[in-house]
Amino acid sequence: MAYLELNVLNNSQTPMAMGIDLGTTFSLAAVMRDGRPVILHPEGGSGSVPSVIHFPEHGPPAVGRAARDQALADPTHTVFSVKRYMGRGLADCEADRERLPYRVTETEHGVAQVDIRGKSYTPQELSALILMRVHDLGCRALGGDDVRRAVITVPAYFDDAQRQATRDAARLAGLELLRIINEPTAASLAYGLDQREDGIVAVYDLGGGTFDISILSIEDGVFRVLATAGDTRLGGDDFDALLVDLARRELAAELDEQALRDPAFLQGARLAAERCKRELSIHPQAELHISIPSSGVQWRRTVSRAEFDAWSAPLIERTLHCCAKALADAKLDAKAIDEVVLVGGSTRSPLVRSEVAKYFGRLPHTELNPDEVVALGAAIQGHILVGGTRDILLLDVTPLSLGVETMGGAISVLVPRNSTVPCSVTEGFTTYADNQTGIEFHVLQGERELAQDCRSLARFTLKGIPPMPAGMARVAVRFHLDADGVLTVKAREESTGATAEIEVQPTHGLTDAEVETMLRDSYAHAQEDFDKRRLADLRTELGVMLQATEKNLAVARAELDPESWAELETALEAARGAAESSDVLATQALRDGLERASTPLAALLMDSVAKSALRDRTLDEV
Amino acid sequence: MSPCPQDAHCPQCPHCNGALETPLACSTCGALLSVAPETPPHLILDMELAWACADDDLQRNHRRFSRMVHPDFYATAAPAERELAEHNSALLNSAYDILADDLTRAEWLLEHLGGPTDKEERQMPQEFLMEVMDWNETLAAHACGQSSDEDLDSLRRDLHARRAAVAADLGRHLDPLPEPGAPALLEVRRLLNAARYIERSLEHAAADQA
């Protein structure tokens, strides 16, 4: 079956691009095949890769199912929900830290990172590991085609720093990123293909860690996003946390503070909570069962759906506030919505479904698998980007207003939220002092009026302004949000025409130089990992050879010619010392040397084995 | 595409001499074209220079021209062409944003006709002053929990009604378009100053609710 599909693929002329849904809890890939998007999965497998990374004591990190299986046994070296920390700093992770079984720190440029086995990993590097795994599995499902071009989805409400971090992750994973697209928009593409009807659509996307609501109009194959709103820190994880908190609360009498913070307990409680939550979507009650073998904790508690609904109501209320905001920005009311589409695993919750239906006054669409629809849409967008079709066009918006900090610490908005991207604005700046050759400005994203309440994206320093009296310089700065929603800034001094140089200092992002270094390091590490594995293999081989040779030493001494015997003795001597060597080439040489020196002995033994096998047989029996 | 009338000045594509509907790209040969950044929005979107702006036409042209210049169709093109697609697409989108909204369109027409800026004329129509104070009071009361969500809802309805009324007033002054420097432009400025207060109050009301 797999081969049959492979042939069809190889016959098609259009180049391929992989659509990748890089999710908080799991990730998956899809491609366009015979005019339809299909999820890529290995034969018999589901194709979804848990977004989990495990760092074993030796060897390269494991990603996906194998990593998730380690969560309980090795909690402090198993990383979850990396997406929550993309483009974020340490202060942003504060609320989560108590629940995290590993240490979170920050780079000197304010990028959050986790410390595992004495090494620090930024969310960009961790996401790159997940991307590589998803990509690798996807390529295998395609029969080995190396499809490097990719479209990666992000929550619509991701800001510039989070998008930039996703771009950097793709680069670290060695992918050619054609476009970042918004998850709800991707979902609408997948549905739009099925329905082919014009109208106004609301996409309600409650994923593992993020919530988005997008309002789109679909007309003549153009999907125009009218408005989007959301919360990048609201998702299934938060519903799990309700149950984890319940366990911590009710176990407080039995367990001390330290036991409640024990990494194994935290991971175990998290996994149990997730299981219980899923059960509650199907049954009126479910058991929250926490079992931690390492500390002997055994705890059961029946949770009714009514209880869970009461606890989760405020979270759903928050999503509905976002819906109201998006509708207001689209200048529509809920009645104007023709179709409602549910996306994200968390929309399996009956309470979410009923509340959304009530809010929009219509039954939402759930025909497509809410876990797969985003990747399917990304594959369609990938198909458009490689020139596969011109029938469909996405016009998306920037979710947050973009501005610069003014002298008084307020924000002056340059690009209002929900502007269609790409878009650019040119703003004039001037000098405040005579012969001032540089201007610094602070770019922010957010809806609050004070700069300190908005998200700091970066500080830009304009350099190389020709010396002139204060206020004479006219620097035109062009802010451009590209189709990915990522900001670039260019500046020109207008009186002299000089292109001013811009130095970018991202607030919670990696500089180009840092990404370069990581790329170099990862190549170096790949070599290192390879070497470690090779060394381990060589030592095992040597061990087996040594054992076999030593067992037959008596035969060797008695029957080998003196020259071969001397050579074997020397090689054995050297090989016995190999256990201490960490040099791959030297170990390889020892292994090869022993193999060569033991060949005469092997021949001798083969002869004697042959002889003994033949001893009791007549020639015609052989 | 209808042929160019003999007596009119019709822009032509530098590559194939086809008549241009938009300066951003040629619909005949498909070439992306280099455009001056200050090109007026109505030229970019092939709309008339007028207050009236039929939403259907505007959206249709935006969709059609987007299909000609959007970076999605140049994702694997040479970097220079990709850059031009980004640039032209951005111009198209800002032109659309200006024309699609009554207030931004009025603001642009005012500037185009040489009317006063918001720094040269800060006043707004008298009747608004009292209203602005009322709005602020309701918002302040709600912020410290002294008024209900219903009050906020009714404020929001009022604000939307006022916004629509301002747009209608703007139409009376701008249709037909006055001469550059005409006294009507001062009124337009004042109405737009009032509109800005309405917008800001609406923002506050929305932020308060969330």
Interface residues (C-beta under 8 A of the other chain):
Chain A: P15 L178 R179 E219 D220 V222 R224 H321 C322 A324 K325 A328 Q381 I384 L385 V386 G387 R390 L393 L394 L395 S419 T420 V421 P422 C423 S424 V425 T426 E447 H480 D482 A483
Chain B: P37 Q59 R63 S66 R67 H70 P71 D72 F73 A75 T76 E86 H87 S89 A90 L91 N93 S94 Y96 D97 A206 A207 Q209 A210
